[in-house]
Amino acid sequence: MKVVHSPAHLGHNPQEEIAESGAHSPHEHTGRGEIIRETLAADPAMEMLSPREWGIDPILEVHERGLHDFLMNAWARYQRDVRSAREVVPDFFYRPAMREAMGSLGEPSHVNAQLGWWCFETTTPITQGSYMAARGSVDVAMTAASLVLGGERFAYGNCRPPGHHATRDLYGGYCFFNNAAIIAHHVASTTGVKVTVLDPDYHHGNGTQQIFYERDDVQYVSLHADPVRAYPYVTGFSDERGSGKGLGANANFPLARGTGDAEFLDVLKRAIEEIDRFKPELLVVSLGVDTFDGDPICDLRLTRQGFFDCGALVAGLGLPTVVLQEGGYALAELGNNVRAWLRGLEGLSAA
Ligand SMILES: [Zn+2]
């Protein structure tokens, strides 16, 4: 399988994230991208490739120009207008209720207020190289998609930072640009084929759902921890089925705490039935392996063998498939878990 990787991800290098009322060493860090690269590069079944540069046009097809332009300049503006800071994090969130009965106000002009205009939470610091890393992650995704459009059956993009929490005009949840949505839109809009995004990450991909919620050319199907107990809390419920012409093209499968391999595979079979009914011609997988038993921030119980079995089950769809990296925070097993999923997809042995 062709594996696309870019060293650009090293530019997004936070040393702190603010979560659970404190500053901690980040769960989403450069070591994640590196352990996946090292593990896959050591497997003779994987062929490592560098991405080509795609520029910003594919990003602007999916995201507000204002979000892109803000991310491009935010770190430097913050250094100039607020203070010198290694990690730039919002501490003010403009909510419309602040101006209730006063008329709406557009985007504030101060960089500190703009942080909370374009971001919805505090765990996604902007460092000096974050913007270019996010651009590189999109290049990785687009290159993997182009390989599959060019005839490869499968391709994997080692995307970092991840993407599925980024909405049309918000970043957050470790995500800046929505890599999976960008390639799903690119394929659907340039080739006219229907595309499904299957998202088995522990967390609901609120951004991908939001971007395609009213569309009938891209289906979104997600398995994730029930939002009643898990981030992102406000999306991912099973009654969210799409709206307008997109009604029926969105399917959520919330999971109970402690869900293990057998139960997860049963639900994945139901998700695959949804995909079969939609009849896509290309599949994008938002591959999060934070469903792993040993993941430090999650509460499902999948094993490496379970990931292999998931990949094999998805292969049964018989679709050209682009797999992009999302979450996964158990560093020691991260590379092996991703590798197991990909080997299952490609029909190789589990070893
Ligand atoms: Zn996740």
Residues whose N, C-alpha, C, O or C-beta is under 5 A from the ligand:
A	BS01	ZN	D201 Y202 H203 G288 D290 G327
